[in-house]
Amino acid sequence: MATNTTFDKIKEQEWFQQLSNSYQQLTPDQQNYVKWGSMGGGFLLGFYLIFSVIQSANTAKTDYYQKQELAQVLTQANDEIRRLKGQNAGFAQGTPQTWLTVFQGLASLQGLPPDSIEILKESPGAAQNVIQETLLEVKVKSAPIRQLVQMLYTIDHGSPPMKLKGLIIESSAAEGLLNAKLNISGYMAKPEKTEKAK
């Protein structure tokens, strides 16, 4: 009933009556063209509306994935910042240490005695800004294979930063134990220079 009333009100509009009169004045062929044209226009309008909805959904989906990717990049950046802060802390903590105490500490973490570590050679490497590279030749004596592997992993992932350049492993006189010779680049902050008293 409400639909009929609304349609009746539309029919009473002057523009509708003019449109209806114009349609009635058309020949039957022209009226068919108008009908088919209206149907085609309605189809195109419906297709356009559906396309617009799909396009909006795709745009929203793209925005969502872009935001997800941005969030992942930010997370990775935060992780990298934390890692660099950890390295800087390692530099600061390593300043008063000697490389012998560093490696003895690593050995102690693996349950090895301090005298299992011997630094055969220690020489300065490249220097950049406040960081000094040290080239080290370190000998690990009479270490079980598991502790040795864990120590090598800690060298490459611990603090202060170090990089394992070379490795030679030999069997020890004691059964089940190994001797290892390590070539390592280690990095510590340069010691601060104090001004000479005038």
C-alpha positions as CSV (number, residue, x, y, z in Angstrom):
1,M,0.0,0.0,0.0
2,A,2.8,2.4,0.9
3,T,4.5,1.5,-2.4
4,N,1.4,2.3,-4.4
5,T,0.9,5.6,-2.7
6,T,4.5,6.6,-3.4
7,F,4.2,5.6,-7.0
8,D,1.0,7.6,-7.3
9,K,2.7,10.6,-5.9
10,I,5.5,10.2,-8.5
11,K,2.9,9.9,-11.3
12,E,1.4,13.2,-10.2
13,Q,4.8,15.0,-10.7
14,E,5.0,17.3,-13.7
15,W,8.3,15.8,-14.9
16,F,6.8,12.3,-14.8
17,Q,3.8,13.4,-16.9
18,Q,6.0,15.1,-19.4
19,L,8.2,12.0,-19.6
20,S,5.1,9.8,-20.0
21,N,3.7,12.0,-22.8
22,S,7.0,12.0,-24.6
23,Y,7.1,8.2,-24.4
24,Q,3.5,7.8,-25.7
25,Q,4.4,10.0,-28.7
26,L,7.1,7.5,-29.8
27,T,6.5,4.9,-32.4
28,P,6.4,1.2,-31.2
29,D,9.9,0.6,-32.5
30,Q,11.2,3.7,-30.6
31,Q,9.4,2.6,-27.5
32,N,11.1,-0.8,-27.7
33,Y,14.5,1.0,-28.1
34,V,13.7,3.0,-25.0
35,K,12.8,-0.1,-23.0
36,W,15.9,-2.0,-24.0
37,G,18.0,1.1,-23.4
38,S,16.5,1.5,-20.0
39,M,17.2,-2.2,-19.2
40,G,20.8,-1.8,-20.5
41,G,21.2,1.3,-18.5
42,G,19.9,-0.4,-15.4
43,F,22.3,-3.3,-16.0
44,L,25.2,-1.0,-16.4
45,L,24.3,0.9,-13.3
46,G,24.0,-2.3,-11.3
47,F,27.3,-3.5,-12.7
48,Y,29.0,-0.2,-11.8
49,L,27.6,-0.4,-8.2
50,I,28.9,-4.0,-7.8
51,F,32.3,-3.0,-9.3
52,S,32.5,0.0,-6.9
53,V,31.8,-2.3,-3.9
54,I,34.5,-4.8,-5.1
55,Q,37.0,-2.1,-5.7
56,S,36.4,-0.6,-2.3
57,A,36.8,-4.0,-0.7
58,N,40.1,-4.6,-2.6
59,T,41.3,-1.1,-1.6
60,A,40.5,-1.8,2.1
61,K,42.3,-5.2,1.8
62,T,45.4,-3.6,0.2
63,D,45.5,-1.0,3.0
64,Y,45.2,-3.7,5.6
65,Y,48.1,-5.7,4.2
66,Q,50.2,-2.6,3.8
67,K,49.6,-1.7,7.4
68,Q,50.4,-5.2,8.4
69,E,53.7,-5.0,6.5
70,L,54.5,-1.6,8.0
71,A,53.8,-3.0,11.5
72,Q,56.2,-5.9,10.7
73,V,58.9,-3.5,9.5
74,L,58.5,-1.4,12.7
75,T,58.8,-4.5,14.8
76,Q,62.0,-5.6,13.0
77,A,63.3,-2.1,13.4
78,N,62.6,-2.1,17.1
79,D,64.3,-5.5,17.5
80,E,67.4,-4.1,15.6
81,I,67.5,-1.1,17.9
82,R,67.3,-3.3,21.0
83,R,70.1,-5.4,19.5
84,L,72.3,-2.4,18.8
85,K,71.6,-1.1,22.3
86,G,72.7,-4.4,23.7
87,Q,75.9,-4.2,21.6
88,N,76.6,-0.7,22.9
89,A,76.1,-2.0,26.4
90,G,78.6,-4.7,25.6
91,F,81.1,-2.1,24.5
92,A,80.6,-0.1,27.7
93,Q,80.9,-3.2,29.9
94,G,83.9,-4.4,27.9
95,T,86.0,-1.3,28.2
96,P,87.6,-2.1,31.6
97,Q,88.0,-5.8,30.7
98,T,90.9,-7.5,29.0
99,W,90.3,-10.1,26.3
100,L,91.7,-12.8,28.6
101,T,89.0,-12.1,31.2
102,V,86.3,-12.1,28.5
103,F,87.3,-15.5,27.3
104,Q,87.8,-16.9,30.8
105,G,84.2,-15.7,31.5
106,L,82.9,-17.5,28.4
107,A,84.7,-20.6,29.6
108,S,83.3,-20.3,33.1
109,L,79.8,-20.1,31.6
110,Q,80.3,-23.5,30.0
111,G,81.8,-25.0,33.1
112,L,85.4,-24.9,31.9
113,P,88.2,-23.9,34.3
114,P,89.9,-20.5,33.6
115,D,93.2,-22.2,32.8
116,S,91.6,-23.9,29.9
117,I,91.9,-20.6,28.0
118,E,95.2,-19.2,26.7
119,I,95.6,-16.2,24.4
120,L,98.5,-17.0,22.1
121,K,98.5,-13.7,20.1
122,E,96.7,-10.4,20.5
123,S,97.2,-7.5,18.0
124,P,95.3,-4.4,17.1
125,G,93.1,-4.5,14.0
126,A,91.1,-1.7,12.2
127,A,89.8,1.2,14.2
128,Q,86.5,2.9,13.4
129,N,85.2,5.9,15.4
130,V,85.1,4.8,19.0
131,I,85.5,1.1,18.2
132,Q,88.8,-0.8,18.2
133,E,89.1,-4.2,16.5
134,T,91.5,-6.7,18.1
135,L,92.9,-9.7,16.2
136,L,93.1,-12.7,18.6
137,E,94.5,-16.2,18.5
138,V,93.0,-18.1,21.4
139,K,93.6,-21.7,22.5
140,V,91.0,-23.7,24.3
141,K,92.5,-26.7,26.1
142,S,90.8,-30.0,27.1
143,A,87.2,-29.1,26.4
144,P,84.3,-31.6,25.9
145,I,82.8,-31.2,22.5
146,R,79.4,-30.0,23.7
147,Q,80.9,-27.2,25.8
148,L,83.2,-26.2,23.0
149,V,80.3,-25.9,20.5
150,Q,78.3,-23.8,23.0
151,M,81.3,-21.6,23.5
152,L,81.8,-21.1,19.8
153,Y,78.1,-20.2,19.4
154,T,78.4,-17.7,22.3
155,I,81.5,-16.1,20.7
156,D,79.5,-15.3,17.5
157,H,76.3,-14.2,19.4
158,G,77.5,-12.8,22.7
159,S,78.9,-9.6,24.1
160,P,81.3,-7.9,23.5
161,P,80.9,-8.5,19.8
162,M,83.2,-11.0,18.2
163,K,83.5,-12.8,14.9
164,L,85.1,-16.3,14.5
165,K,87.5,-16.1,11.6
166,G,89.2,-19.5,11.7
167,L,89.1,-22.8,13.7
168,I,91.5,-25.7,14.1
169,I,90.4,-28.6,16.3
170,E,92.7,-31.3,17.6
171,S,92.1,-34.3,19.9
172,S,93.4,-33.9,23.5
173,A,95.5,-36.4,25.4
174,A,92.4,-37.1,27.6
175,E,89.8,-39.2,26.0
176,G,86.6,-37.4,24.8
177,L,88.2,-34.0,25.1
178,L,89.4,-31.6,22.4
179,N,91.9,-28.8,22.0
180,A,90.9,-25.9,19.7
181,K,92.8,-22.9,18.2
182,L,90.5,-20.0,17.4
183,N,91.2,-16.9,15.2
184,I,88.8,-14.2,16.3
185,S,88.1,-10.5,15.6
186,G,86.9,-8.9,18.8
187,Y,85.5,-5.4,19.2
188,M,85.6,-3.1,22.2
189,A,85.2,0.6,22.8
190,K,88.5,2.5,22.7
191,P,89.7,3.6,26.1
192,E,89.1,7.2,26.7
193,K,92.2,9.4,26.5
194,T,92.8,11.6,29.5
195,E,94.3,15.0,29.0
196,K,97.8,15.5,30.2
197,A,98.2,17.8,33.1
198,K,99.7,21.1,32.1
